[in-house]
Amino acid sequence: MGALPTSEDVLDAARRLHGHVLRTPVLRNDALDEVAGAKLWFKCENLQVTGSFKIRGATNRLLQLSPEERKNGVVAFSSGNHAQGVARAAKNFRMPALIVMPSDAPAIKVEGVRRDGAEIRLYDRDSESREEIAAEETKKRGATLVPSFDDPYIIAGQGSAGVEFGQQMRDANTPLDHIICCAGGGGLITGLALGYRHFDPDVAIWTAEPEAHDDWRRSLAADRIEVNAPGTRSICDAILTPSPGDLTWALGRDSLAGGCAVGDNQIEEAMRLAFRHLKLVVEPGGAAALACALFDLPEAAKGKSVGVVLSGGNVDPAQYARIFAG
C-alpha cells in the first residue's frame, strides 16, 4: 500500500476483515426523520465487536504483522475505543499488547481493555505526553506501534464500514445524498469516504464534531489544518484529537463537503433520542453525527436521504444515567 490508501485498498480490507468483524445493521426511524427534516439511515457501528468501529482498523493493521512482529507485540495509545479494538485484535491473534490510556478514561473502556488481557499504562493528560510514553515503550519492547488513525492500514480498515454501508444501501435500492460521520483524527470518515464512494461517487460527506472541538470544520473552511486550543474539553472523549492527521487531512481536504458541530447538550439529547426511538445505547462521540443531523443539518441535506454513522456505544454507565436524569 502507498502512503495514502485508495478505494481498492479499502475494498481489500473489507474482504480481509470478513469473519473478523460484524456486518452492522442499518436502521430507520420516522420520528427522527421528522426532527431532522430529512430521511435518515443509521449505520450502527455502536453494535460492532468491542462496541465501536475501531476493531476494523486495529484488526486490519495487526493482520499485516510478520510472525516475528506478532511475537514482540503491539503498543497503542487511546482514550478507549481504539484501545479496546487493539486489545481485542491482539487477543484474537494471541499477541501481547500495551495500551497507554489517560487516567480519566471512562471506566467501562479501561475495563474492556483489561478484560481482553492487555497491559495498561495510565498517564495524566495535562502533564504527560502519550506519544512519548508509547514511543518509549515501543522501543523498549521491540513492539509495533499501532496508531489510532494516521496509518494507511488503519484508515483502510475503518473504511470497510463504508463498503458495508454502500452495499446495504445498494441492496435497499436507496442511494444516499449525504453522509454525516464523526471526525476525531479522521480515520473513520476518510476511510468511509473511500469505501462508500466505490458505490456512489457523488455522495456528499460531512464531519460531525462538538462545537468546542471543531478542528475539522474550521480546517475544511480555511483549507488548512486548524488546531484545537490546549485543554479544550467536551463529553465526546472518543473524538477529542488536537487536529486532523497528516494522512487523513490529505484525504479529507478535497473529498469532504464541510463540517457540522453541536453543543454537548445537543449531543446528550441525541443520546436520549437514540435510546427512545432506536432502542440503542450510543456514547457521546458516537452520537455526534446524529446530533448534527438533528440540530445542525446542512441546508443542502434538508429533505434528502442522509446516512448517519453511530460510531460507538461505550458510554460510562454513571454518565449515561446522569444524562437521562437530566
N, C-alpha and C positions, 0 to 999 in steps of 0.2 A: 504494500500500500504506500502511496506517496504521502507527502506532507499533509495534504488535505484529502479527506475521504470523498468519494464520489457516490452517485446513486447506485452504481454497480457494487461498490464496497458494502453499502447498506443492505442491498439485496443478498449479497453473500453472507453477511452477518445474520440476517433473518433465517436463512437456510441452516446456518451453523448452529443457531440457538434453538432450533426445533427440538423439542423434548427436554430442554433445559429450563425453559420459562413457560409461563402460561399465555395462552391466547386470550387476553382480557376482553370482556364484553363491551358492547356499545349500547347505551340506554337512551331512552327518550322520555320526556315528560311535558305534557301540555301546560301545566300550571307554571313551570319555569319559562316556557316559551312566552307566556303572557307577560311575565315580569320583564323579560329581556326585549320583547318586541322583535323576536327572530325565532326561527326553528332551530333548536339546539340538539346536537348529537354528542353524547358524553362517552369518551374513551376512558374506561375505568381502570387506570393503572394503580389506583389505590387497592385493587383486588389482586395485584401481582404478587408473586413469591416475595417474601420479606416486606410486603406492604408498599412497594414503590417500584417505579420503572428502573431503578438503579441496578437491579440484578442483571439487566440486559447488558449494559456496558461492562460491568465487572466480569461477567461470565465470558463475554467475547474477548476481553483483554487477557484473562487468565488462560484461555484456550490457545493463545499464541505462544505460551512459555514452553521452553525446552524441558526435557526431564531434569537436567541439572538445575535450571532456574526454578522449577517446581520444588525441588528438594530444599533450596535455600529460602523459599517462601516469599511473601509479599508484605509491603508496608503501604498503608493509606492513611490520609487524614480527612476527617469528615465530622460534621455535627450529628450525623446519624444515619441517613438513608444510604449514602454511598458506603458508609462503614458497614452497615448490615448486608449490603449487596456483596461487598468484597469478602466479608466473613463467611457468608453462606456459600459463595462460589469456592472459596478456599477449602471449606469443609467438604463440599461435594467432590473436590479433586484431591482431597487428603494432603493439603498443603498448610504449613504454618503461616499465620498472619498476625501482624501487629497493627492496631488501629490507633491513631493519635486523635483523641476526641477532646473538645472543650469541657471544662469541669461543670459547665452549666447546661450541657446537652440534656435533652429530655430523657428521663429515667427509662422510659419504655424502649428507647433506641439503644441505650447503653446495655440494658438487659438482653436485648435481642442479639447484640454482638457477643456478649458473654455466653449466651446460650449456644451459639454456634462454635464456641471453643476458641475464639480469637483472643489474643492478649490485648489489653487496653493500656494506653499511656495517656493520662489526663493532663491538660495544660490550661493555663489561665489566658483567656482571650486578650486581656489588656496588657499583660506583661511578658508574654512568651510568643514565639513565632512557631506555628505548627509546621510551616515549611522547613525551618531549620531543624526542628526536632525530628521530622520524618527523614530529612536528608542524612542526619547523623545516624539514625537507626538503620537506614538502608545500607549505608557504607559499612557499619559495624557488623551487620548480619550477612552481607553479600546478597541482600534480597533485591527484589524488583519493586520499584515504586509504582503504584497504580493511581494515577491522577483521577480526580473526580470528574473532570470534564475536558481539559485541554489535551486530548490524546486522540489520534485518528481512530483507534480501535474502540475506544470508549464511545466516541460520537457515533460510529457506525453501529455499535451495539444498541445504543439508545434509539437510533433511527429505525430499528426493527419494529418499534411501536407504530411508526408512521407507515411502514409497509403493511402491517396488520390493519391499521385504520383504513388505508386505501383499499385493501381487499374487501373489508367489511362494507364500506360504502359502495363499492362497485357491486357487491352481491345484493345490496339493498336498492340498487339502481338509483342512487341518490348522490350525485356529486355535491361536494361542499363548495360553497363560495368563499368561505373564510374559515380559518382555524385560529383559536386563541390558546396559547400554551404558556405556562410559567417559564420564567427565564432567571436563572441564577448565574452560573458560569456560562450557560448556553449550550451544553452538550445535548440536552434533550431536544430543544426547539430547532437547532440547526440539523441534527440528525433526522428528526421527524420531517423537516422540510425536504431533505434529500429522499427520504423514503416515500412520503406521500406523493411528491411530485412525479414519481415514476408513473403514477396512475392519472394524475391531473396536474399538468404543469402550470395551470392558470390560477390555482388556489392562492388567496392572499393570507399570509400567516403573520399574526400579531403577538408580541410579547406581553406577558402579564406580570406585574410587579406590585409590591406595596409602594405607596406614594413616597415614603421616606427613604426608599432604597431603589430608585428608578433609573439605575445606570444605563440599562438597555434603552429605555425610552429616550433619555437625553442623548445617548450616543448615536442612535439612529437619526434623531432630529439634527444633530450637529455634524454627522458624518465623520466622527472621530470618537475614540474611546474616552468616555467620561467616567470618573471615579467617584464613588460614594465617600462622604466625609467620614473620617475615623470615628468609631463609636456609635455610628448610626444603628438604630435598633428597630425591630419590628417583631410581631409574633411569628412571622414566617421564617423560622430558623433555618429551614431547609434550603432557602434560596438567597441567603444573605452573603453573597460574594462581593468583593470590593468593586469589581468591574467585569466586563466581558473578557473572555480569554483571548489570546492571540489567534489561535486556530478558529475558535468559534466566531470571533469578530470577522475574520477573513471570509468565513462562510456566510455570516448573517448580514453583513453591511449592505449587500446588494440583493439578498434573497428575502428579507423580511420587510413587511409593509410598513411597520411602525410599532409604537408601543402604547399600551394601556396601563393605567395604575389606579389603585384604590386604597382607601384607608383601612387600617386594621379593624375598625368597627364594621366596615362593609365585608371584610373577609370573614369575620365572625358570623355575620348574618348569612353569608353564603354557606358556611358550615352548617348552620341550623337548617337552612332550606334544603341542603343536600340530604340531611337526615330525614327531614319531614317528607320530602317528595320522592326521593330516590331510595330512601332507606339505606344510605351509605354513610359510613364514617370517613371523613376526609380531613386531613391535617391542614393547618393554616396555609403552608406553602402550596399544598396540593389543591387548595380551594381558590387560589389566586386567580386562575383562569375563569372559574365560574363567577367569582365576584366581579371580574372585569366584564364578562358577558352580561351580567345583570345590571351593573351600575356604571360602566364606562364603555359601553359597546360603541365601536367606531361607527360614524354616521353611514359609511359605505356598507356596513354589515346589517343595518336595520332592515327587517323584512326578508332577510336572506337565510340560507342554510349555513349554520355555523357549527363547526366542530369545537368541542371544549375538552381539553385534556385534564382529567382529575389525576394528578401525578403521584399522590401518596396518601396514605391513611394512618401513618404512625403518630398519632396525637397522644400526648400525655393525658391519662385519664383525669387527673385533677384539673388540668387546664380545660379539658373538654367539658367537665361538669361545671366549671366556672362560667364558660361561655354560654352554656344552656341555661344556667341560673340567671344570667344577665338578660 
